Amino acid sequence: MAAARPSEAAVEQRRQEVLRFVVDRGRARIDELAEHFGVSLMTMHRDLDDLAARHLLHKLRGRVESFPSLTMETATRFRVGLHVAEKEALAAVAVDEVRPNTTVILDDSSTLFPCARRLTAVESLTVVTNSFGVARTLSGAEREVLLLGGRFRGEFDSCTGPDVLRGLSRLRADLAVMSATAITDGRLFHPMQDFAEIKEAMCAAAERRVLLVDHSKFGKTATYSHGTVAAFDLVVTDEATPEEEIAAIREFGTEVRVTPADPAAEFPGETVRD
């Protein structure tokens, strides 16, 4: 009897694990990857062809190589498949902060994609975002979506630049829900200046601010700082976050909620466009 074919979610999970393996090492031989992940050489070639077609790694003769770390850490197509269970758990907490008939700002972080999907159940929202993915998810008769336009960044499926900042300066929202690329000792960082500036402007435009960050973001820094957790009323993270990082957040006077990851979460079914 032939073995059952794995589900699309299982295949995507394996491919993300292959990608992380290559990113961690910088390069790998294809035969070694097939042996490590317990699949045939043909299956591994299919996995790598798929990842290469999405521009997530370089596939060469007999080996693969990762892209530079800046691209891997920031590109939407890479981030969307990472730490899905944690992101779902953070989203469940964040949605409880949202009330009907209010205005909510969402940034372009992949951490917020599960949050956006859950917000489709909340009636009469006005959503402000620079993310095309968030805007597509929340478009509908019961919600008004204000898409902040500017310089379109295809790699991140979002807009940046002075037009986005100008739009935010003219808005006042009830709530901003955001994430961060890196956080250490309560300080927030991003590797690209224009994204860091947008996060600061989103904080300034909202009455209440909530930061969603899974454990993988902690203990890291990047080139541009965009303030501290003192700008936020609430930080939501998962139980794998180091205790010393949680203590550092509380020293800023910011509330912290720690939630366990959702073991039932699967990889998102939607396709993120470049």
C-alpha positions as CSV (number, residue, x, y, z in Angstrom):
1,M,0.0,0.0,0.0
2,A,1.5,3.4,-1.0
3,A,2.3,5.8,1.7
4,A,-0.1,8.8,2.1
5,R,1.1,12.0,0.5
6,P,1.9,14.7,3.0
7,S,-0.5,17.7,3.1
8,E,0.4,21.0,1.6
9,A,0.9,22.5,5.1
10,A,3.4,19.7,5.9
11,V,5.3,20.2,2.7
12,E,5.5,23.9,3.3
13,Q,6.6,23.3,6.9
14,R,9.4,21.0,5.7
15,R,10.5,23.6,3.1
16,Q,10.6,26.3,5.7
17,E,12.8,24.0,7.9
18,V,15.1,23.4,4.9
19,L,15.3,27.1,4.3
20,R,16.1,27.8,8.0
21,F,18.8,25.1,7.9
22,V,20.5,26.7,4.8
23,V,20.2,30.2,6.3
24,D,21.8,29.1,9.6
25,R,24.8,27.6,7.7
26,G,25.0,29.9,4.7
27,R,25.2,27.0,2.2
28,A,24.6,23.2,2.0
29,R,25.0,20.3,-0.4
30,I,21.7,19.0,-1.8
31,D,22.5,15.3,-1.0
32,E,23.2,16.2,2.6
33,L,19.9,18.1,2.9
34,A,18.0,15.0,1.5
35,E,19.7,12.8,4.0
36,H,19.2,15.2,6.9
37,F,15.5,15.6,6.2
38,G,14.9,12.0,5.4
39,V,13.5,12.5,1.9
40,S,14.6,11.3,-1.6
41,L,17.0,13.4,-3.7
42,M,14.1,14.0,-6.1
43,T,11.9,15.4,-3.4
44,M,14.6,17.6,-2.1
45,H,15.2,19.0,-5.6
46,R,11.5,19.8,-5.8
47,D,11.6,21.6,-2.4
48,L,14.7,23.6,-3.4
49,D,13.3,24.5,-6.8
50,D,10.2,25.9,-5.1
51,L,12.3,27.9,-2.7
52,A,14.5,29.2,-5.5
53,A,11.5,30.2,-7.6
54,R,10.3,32.3,-4.6
55,H,13.8,33.9,-4.5
56,L,14.4,32.6,-1.0
57,L,17.8,30.9,-1.8
58,H,20.3,30.3,-4.6
59,K,20.2,26.8,-6.1
60,L,23.5,25.9,-7.8
61,R,25.0,22.7,-9.2
62,G,24.8,20.2,-6.3
63,R,24.4,22.8,-3.6
64,V,22.4,25.8,-2.4
65,E,23.3,29.1,-0.8
66,S,21.3,31.6,1.3
67,F,20.8,35.2,0.5
68,P,22.4,38.0,2.6
69,S,21.0,38.2,6.2
70,L,19.4,41.6,5.6
71,T,17.1,40.3,2.9
72,M,16.3,37.1,4.8
73,E,15.4,38.9,8.0
74,T,13.1,41.5,6.4
75,A,11.5,40.1,3.3
76,T,7.8,39.3,3.7
77,R,8.0,36.1,1.7
78,F,10.6,34.7,4.1
79,R,9.1,35.9,7.4
80,V,5.5,34.8,6.7
81,G,6.2,31.1,7.3
82,L,8.2,31.5,10.5
83,H,6.9,30.9,14.1
84,V,3.3,30.5,12.9
85,A,2.1,29.0,16.1
86,E,3.5,31.8,18.2
87,K,2.0,34.5,15.8
88,E,-1.4,32.9,16.1
89,A,-1.2,32.9,19.9
90,L,-0.2,36.6,19.9
91,A,-3.0,37.5,17.5
92,A,-5.6,35.9,19.8
93,V,-4.5,38.3,22.6
94,A,-4.3,41.3,20.3
95,V,-7.8,40.9,18.9
96,D,-9.3,41.2,22.4
97,E,-7.9,44.7,22.5
98,V,-9.9,45.8,19.4
99,R,-13.4,47.2,19.8
100,P,-16.1,47.7,17.1
101,N,-16.5,51.2,15.6
102,T,-12.9,52.2,16.2
103,T,-9.9,53.0,14.1
104,V,-6.9,50.6,14.2
105,I,-3.4,51.0,12.7
106,L,-1.6,47.8,11.6
107,D,1.9,47.8,10.4
108,D,3.4,45.6,7.6
109,S,4.9,43.0,9.9
110,S,4.2,39.3,9.1
111,T,3.4,38.9,12.8
112,L,0.2,40.8,12.2
113,F,-1.1,38.7,9.3
114,P,-2.9,36.3,11.7
115,C,-4.2,39.3,13.6
116,A,-5.6,40.8,10.4
117,R,-7.4,37.5,9.6
118,R,-9.0,37.4,13.0
119,L,-10.1,41.1,12.7
120,T,-12.4,40.2,9.9
121,A,-14.8,39.0,12.6
122,V,-14.9,42.5,14.2
123,E,-17.6,44.8,12.8
124,S,-17.4,48.4,11.7
125,L,-13.7,48.9,11.9
126,T,-11.6,51.5,10.1
127,V,-8.1,50.0,9.5
128,V,-5.1,52.1,8.5
129,T,-2.1,50.2,7.1
130,N,0.9,50.5,4.7
131,S,0.7,46.7,4.0
132,F,-1.0,45.4,0.9
133,G,-1.4,42.0,2.5
134,V,-3.2,43.4,5.5
135,A,-5.4,45.6,3.2
136,R,-6.4,42.6,1.1
137,T,-7.2,40.5,4.1
138,L,-9.4,43.2,5.7
139,S,-11.2,44.6,2.6
140,G,-14.9,44.1,2.9
141,A,-18.3,45.7,3.3
142,E,-18.1,45.9,7.1
143,R,-14.7,47.7,7.2
144,E,-13.1,50.7,5.8
145,V,-9.4,50.2,4.9
146,L,-7.1,53.2,4.5
147,L,-4.0,52.2,2.6
148,L,-1.1,54.5,3.2
149,G,0.5,55.0,-0.3
150,G,4.0,56.0,-1.1
151,R,7.0,54.2,-2.5
152,F,5.9,50.6,-3.1
153,R,8.5,48.1,-1.8
154,G,7.7,44.8,-3.7
155,E,10.0,42.8,-1.5
156,F,7.9,43.7,1.6
157,D,4.5,44.1,-0.1
158,S,4.1,47.5,1.5
159,C,4.8,51.3,1.1
160,T,7.3,53.5,2.7
161,G,8.5,57.1,2.3
162,P,7.4,60.6,3.1
163,D,3.9,60.1,1.8
164,V,3.3,57.4,4.4
165,L,4.7,59.6,7.1
166,R,2.6,62.5,6.0
167,G,-0.6,60.4,6.0
168,L,0.1,59.2,9.5
169,S,0.7,62.7,10.8
170,R,-2.9,63.6,9.7
171,L,-4.6,60.7,11.5
172,R,-5.6,59.8,15.0
173,A,-6.4,56.2,15.7
174,D,-7.8,54.5,18.8
175,L,-5.3,51.6,18.6
176,A,-2.0,50.7,16.9
177,V,-1.0,47.0,16.7
178,M,2.6,46.6,15.6
179,S,5.7,44.3,15.8
180,A,9.4,44.7,15.7
181,T,12.3,43.1,13.8
182,A,14.6,43.1,16.8
183,I,14.4,43.9,20.5
184,T,17.1,43.9,23.2
185,D,16.7,45.2,26.8
186,G,13.5,47.0,25.8
187,R,15.0,48.8,22.8
188,L,13.5,48.3,19.4
189,F,15.5,48.0,16.1
190,H,15.0,47.7,12.4
191,P,17.7,47.2,9.7
192,M,16.1,49.8,7.4
193,Q,15.6,53.5,8.3
194,D,12.4,54.2,6.4
195,F,10.6,51.3,8.2
196,A,11.9,52.4,11.5
197,E,10.5,55.9,10.9
198,I,7.1,54.5,10.0
199,K,6.9,52.5,13.2
200,E,7.6,55.6,15.2
201,A,5.0,57.6,13.3
202,M,2.4,54.9,13.9
203,C,3.0,55.0,17.6
204,A,2.6,58.8,17.6
205,A,-0.8,58.5,15.7
206,A,-2.5,56.2,18.2
207,E,-4.1,56.6,21.6
208,R,-3.2,53.0,22.7
209,R,-0.3,50.9,21.4
210,V,0.2,47.2,21.4
211,L,3.5,45.4,20.4
212,L,3.4,41.7,19.3
213,V,6.8,40.1,19.4
214,D,7.6,36.3,19.5
215,H,10.7,35.0,21.3
216,S,12.8,34.9,18.1
217,K,13.0,38.7,18.0
218,F,14.7,39.1,21.4
219,G,18.4,39.5,22.0
220,K,19.0,41.0,18.5
221,T,19.8,44.5,17.3
222,A,19.8,46.2,13.9
223,T,21.2,49.5,12.5
224,Y,18.3,51.8,13.3
225,S,16.6,52.2,16.7
226,H,13.0,53.2,16.8
227,G,12.6,53.9,20.5
228,T,11.8,51.6,23.4
229,V,8.9,49.6,24.7
230,A,8.0,52.7,26.9
231,A,6.1,53.9,23.8
232,F,3.7,50.9,24.1
233,D,1.0,50.2,26.6
234,L,1.2,46.5,26.2
235,V,3.7,43.9,24.9
236,V,2.5,40.4,24.0
237,T,5.1,37.7,23.7
238,D,5.3,33.9,24.0
239,E,6.6,31.7,26.8
240,A,9.9,31.0,25.1
241,T,11.0,34.6,25.6
242,P,14.0,34.9,28.0
243,E,12.9,36.1,31.5
244,E,15.6,38.8,31.5
245,E,14.0,40.4,28.4
246,I,10.6,40.3,30.0
247,A,12.0,41.9,33.1
248,A,13.6,44.6,31.0
249,I,10.3,45.5,29.4
250,R,8.6,45.8,32.8
251,E,11.3,48.1,34.0
252,F,10.0,50.6,31.4
253,G,6.6,50.4,33.1
254,T,5.0,48.6,30.2
255,E,2.6,45.7,30.8
256,V,3.7,42.3,29.5
257,R,1.4,39.4,28.7
258,V,3.0,36.0,28.0
259,T,1.0,33.4,26.1
260,P,1.8,29.8,25.1
261,A,2.1,29.0,21.4
262,D,-0.9,27.5,19.6
263,P,0.2,23.9,18.8
264,A,-2.7,23.5,16.3
265,A,-1.6,26.4,14.2
266,E,-0.7,25.6,10.6
267,F,1.2,27.5,7.9
268,P,-0.9,30.2,6.3
269,G,-2.7,29.1,3.2
270,E,-2.5,32.5,1.5
271,T,0.2,33.3,-1.1
272,V,2.2,36.4,-0.3
273,R,3.0,38.3,-3.5
274,D,6.5,39.7,-4.2
